[in-house]
Amino acid sequence: MNPSDILLDNSFNINRRKFFGRSALGLGTAAMAGLLGSDLLGKKSFDGMHHQAKAKRVIYLFMSGGPSHIDMWDYKPKLNDEFGKDLPAEVRDGQRITGMTSGQKTLPLAPSKYKFTKQENNDRGVWVSSLLPHTAKVAKELCVVHGTFTEAINHDPAITYIQTGSQIPGRPSLGAWLSYGLGSMNEDLPNYVVMHARSNHPQQSLFNRLWGTGFMPSDHQGVLFRAAENPVLYLKNPAGVSRSDRRSQLDALSVLNQNHYQDFADPEVLSRIKQHEMAYRMQSSIPELMDHREEPDEVFELYGEDAKTAGTFAASCLNARRMAQRGVRNIQIFHRGWDSHGNLPSQHGSQCKDIDQACYALITDLKRLGMLDDTLVVWGGEFGRTNYCQGKLTRENYGRDHHPRAFTTWMAGGGVKPGITYGQSDHYGYNLTDRDGNVIKPNMDHWTQDTMHVHDLNATILHLLGIDHRKLTYRYQGRDFRLTDIHGHVVQDIIA
């Protein structure tokens, strides 16, 4: 750290210490806790948004493991004529493959077994496979991006990369940046909520760092809601402890924490006070939020019977809509099990059954409530899957390895153009191409039209929420960090 930074930080802390020390003499503990819940905790790095935005919130549907773009969204009929042939060397062009297929003598091309239908809208249409019959009905609302790419080829670095902007753990997550930059729209609920939807194939683990704060204050981290009787652990008071008892305990604890802060000027102490106060308010807000009995029958008809079972993807999507109505800024649903190295048709069939109707319902529900225009919905995984088969290949059964070079994500609402596709892959579904069919060698440092690096994706998400990704920074160890590091471009072509 630069010596001048140390002096600056020390001066800042001393001034804050004096302010809180003097203020505490004239303010009650509860009032102080409310005050600390605002900008004094460093919630915002700037005063207001950088520009006018349509989106007020984001619902991120993350398919952990790598969904197959070739079997779901990226229609490649010419692959049928090359069934079983080896992937041409000039197409691979020396690109890295994983150790799971590097030992195979051949990389046999595996066309999708699924039928695709083009959903027309305006001058460009969206192809959707028979795996997603419900989602196909809202294709006119989707902006399907075929040009997504990443450098990471293994799960842990890839998912860490797309969630935090770095393949190396330790950086704040996208949701943490949004909390830090935009603040809360409802002081009685967390600004950032994470849910893990049940899956029949939950192979990969998910780590707290994916919704963590890294070096930011911990009050910006995601709050994990469980699929259980108690969605948030330790929220209920123990037997014999009343709400007034809890209030008295928090007031006393707040005084101790303020004294500790005056002695050590540790901003994490302020975060802890704020978290205690949030937990107290959540004791009232969470039971109401998670009680679906007020929802009419037509809502469960829309989302499907699974929505009545806690922890399913459908129930999580219904929860997401309810949270969005109540002002939760950032909502993320993780659905594991998309890592189909073998028996992909069976596994993806099960996975798509989990998510298909719920994705359709969420888009439809938000639109009927007039919320889709200011709610950005994002769907995708950490990478795609290969066009060649891993293991034994038949027309009806095949597996696919990881493929970071070209994969599909989609967005809806929140200011994106509806019913379009952006970017394209070659007829192998392997490399990105320009609009004339020429192969693009994407580079995160030099943006090329029709491509979307993970940094570009995050830059565009921030832009749609009113944030310039180049200006939203957090100073740590003498450096101004940002979600997109020193990279990222806003993809203006998909913005309405």
Buried (B, 14 or more C-beta within 10 A) or exposed (E): EEEEEEEEBEEEBEEBBEEBEEBBEEBEBBEBBBBBBEEBBBBBBEEEBBEEBBBBBBBBBBBBBBBBBBBBBBBBEEBEEBBBEBBEEEBBEEEEBBEBBEEBEEBBBBBBBBEBBEBEBEEEBBBBBBBBBBBBBBBBBBBBBBBBBBBBBBBBBBBBBBBBBBBEBEBBBBBBBBBBBBBBBBBBBBBBBBBBBBBEBBBBEBEEBBBBBBEBBBBBBBBBBEBEEEBBEEEEBEEEEEEEEBEEBBBEBBEEBBEBBBEEBEBEBBBBBBBBBBBBBBBEBBEEBBEBEEBEEEBBEBBBEBBBEBBBBBBBBBBBBBBBBBBBBBBBBBBBBBBBBBBBBEBBBBBBBBBBBBBBBBBBBBBEEEBBBBBBBBBBBBBBBBBBBBBEBEEEBBBBBBBBBBBBBBBBBBBBBBBBBBBBBBBBBBBBBBEEEEBBEBEBEEBBEBBBBBBBBBBBBBBBBBBBBBEBBBEBEEEEBBBBBEBBBBBEEBBE
